[in-house]
Amino acid sequence: MDISTHDKTASGLFKMILEKGPLTLYTANTESDIPIGTIHRHFKEMEDTEKIKIYNHGKSGRKKISYGPTLYGLIYFYRIDRDIEKNLEDYFDQWISKEKFLSELKNAGFDEKRILPITTKKIFRKYVQYYAGVEEQLIYFAKNINELPHDVRMFLGEFLAVTKSDYKKLWEELYLSLPGFRKNVKEFFEEMIKFYSELKKRR
């Protein structure tokens, strides 16, 4: 995979946060040869895109704010940094004691009562690997949208559109007015229910 200079710098800073964090902007500067302005820009961008988040606010302004990884940040950088991929379970051990990281795992569906065993680390790796693949597909098709079959584009776009109240109302009107539309929706959900039933039998 070709990685831009921007992503290489971001990945290096994210890895520093993983290994030495929670990390302040100024500690990152003293631990690296990256200019403070570049670090500030990358930290702000990673925070804005939810790859890192504030772990401690400190008491003397931005200088004392420390940052830690988010689950999405691990998923994103797992794709492009072999060191993060290789050491993922070590990072799990390091950050599982942090309440903010533990809370994200709970929200992602990990069992709070069984979150520390070795088997959980293996599931965690599979979770990150799977969603890194999802992220990879999204990024690829965002750059190569014309390669995506029309029906798949419509399917993805529809899921995004119905989160908007105006389009949700239109969707409901189409469902009530068009028998063919209603039939397609019914068949889709019946397939989902069938798939879910098969999953339940495996538990």
Beta strands, then each sheet from edge to edge (+ up, - down):
strand 1: 23-24
strand 2: 52-56
strand 3: 66-69
sheet 1: 1+ 3- 2+
end
